[in-house]
Amino acid sequence: MTKNINEIGWKIIGNPDGNTNLTKQEFDELGVIFRERSRKYTEKQKQAFEMVAVFSAINSYIDEPIKSGKILAPGHFIKELLKIYKLKNKDLADQLGLTKSNFSALINGKRKINFDLAIKLGKIFGIKPKLWLDVQNKNELWRLENADKEKYKKYTLENLLKA
């Protein structure tokens, strides 16, 4: 491992804006450390460690550029949370007030996170609604910017000053 837990941990807790700035390698190393240390903890403590990992993954995803079109929908992180708490899709769908088909669309990236869902997920899992919306917005911006790159080339300060 290239860094120890204190170096990686400082990147998580030492940042006042809550962003982790972890690289993928550091995130993976942190996961290994959590798994090794979690063997001696209670189920609730293990869940807390895994929640930190998901929170870190969300922040890292928001902060890093999308590479090779690999988009992670909010549903990707919801699936991880379902695993952590051993929840059934139906139970979370019911809690969120979603039908089975709408919940399936949500976790498979075919349904967007709206403000209402972001608040509900925030209350349930303790992950700020803004983070859920940031994931959604990052993905939408990437799709829009990459769907029609030519369309946006004309929007420059230089072109505006020529007018």
N, C-alpha and C positions, 0 to 999 in steps of 0.2 A: 504494500500500500504506500502511496506517495505521501499521504498526510495522516496525522493521527486524529483522534476524535476531538481533541481540543481545537486544532486548527480548523477542522470542518465545522465543529459546533460554533466557533466564534463567528463564522460566516453567516450562521443562522441567527444566533441571538445578538450578535454585535451590531446588527444593522437596524437603525431606528425606524426605517420605513417598512420593515417587515419582509423585504425582498432578500432572498437567500444568496443569490449570485453563485450558486453551486454549479460546477460543470457536471456533465453527465457522469464522468469518472468519479468525481467526488460524491455525487448522489449515490452511485452504485456502491462505493466504498462505505458510505454511511449506512446503507441498507445491510451490508454484510456485518458491520459492527453491531447494529441494532439486533439482527437475528442471533448473533453469537451471544450477546449479553442477555437477550430476552428469555433464554432457556430457563433461567432461575426466577423469573418474575411471574406474578399472578396473571390470569387472563386479562383482567382490567388494565394492568400495567402494560402488557403486551399490546393491547389495543391502543393505548395512549402513544406508545412508540410508533406503531404503524400509522397512526393519525398524523404524527409529525412527518413521517415519510411522505404521506399523500399531500399534506400541506406544502411541504418542500417541493414535491413534484409539480404541483400546480403553479407555484411561484416560479420555478425554473422554466416551465413551459411558457408562461406569460413573458418572461424576460428574454428568452432566447429566440433567435429568428427561426422560422419554419424552414426546415431543410428538406429538399427533395419532395416537397408537397405533402410531407407527413403531418397531417392535421390530427390533433387529439381533441375530439369533441368533449364537452363537459361530461357526457355519459361515460367516457373512459374512466374518469375519476370516480363517478358514482358507482360503477361496477367494483372498483377497488374498495370503496366504503362498504358496499354490500358484503364483500368477502370478510373484511375486518370484523364486522359485527354479526356475521353469519345470518344476515337478513335475507328474506325471500323477496323477490321482485314485487310480488303481490302486496306484501306488507308495506313496503315503502310507497308503492303506487297508491294504495289506499290512504296512507298518511298524507300524501301530496295532493290527493283528490283527483288522481288521473286514472283513466281507464287503462286496461291492460295494453291495448294497442298504442295509446298515447305514451305510456311509460316505455314500452318497447322502442318506439320511435325516438324517445328522449335518450335512452342509454345507447342506442345505435347511431346517434348523431343525425337523425333525420328530423328531429324536433328541436327547436331552439329553446334556450333558457330565456325566460322573460323575467321581469322584475319580481313578479309574484313567486315564481319557482325559486329564484335566487334567494329571496327572503326565507322561504320555507326551508330550503336546503341549509341555509345559514343557521337557522334556529335549531334544526335537527342535529347537524354535524359540527356546529361551532366554527364553520368556515365562512368568513365574511361574504355577504351577498355580492359585494363588489368583485371579489375574486372569480366567482362563477360568471359574472357578466364580462369580466376582463378576458376570460378564456373564450367566451362566445364572440366578443367583439374582435379579438385578435384573429380568429378564424374567418369571420365575415370580411374583415379588411383584407386579409390575404387573398381570399377567393375573389373579391371584387378587383383588387389591384392586378391580379394575375389572369383574370378572365379576359380583359381587354386592355392590355398595356398601352396600345396605341391611343386609345381614347383619352388617356390622362397625360400624354406627353406634351400636349399644347398648354397645359396649365403650369406656367412658369412665371417667375417675377419678370424675367426678360421680356416675355411676350406681353405681359401687362404694361410694362413701361413703354413699349413700342406703340401701344394703342393711343 
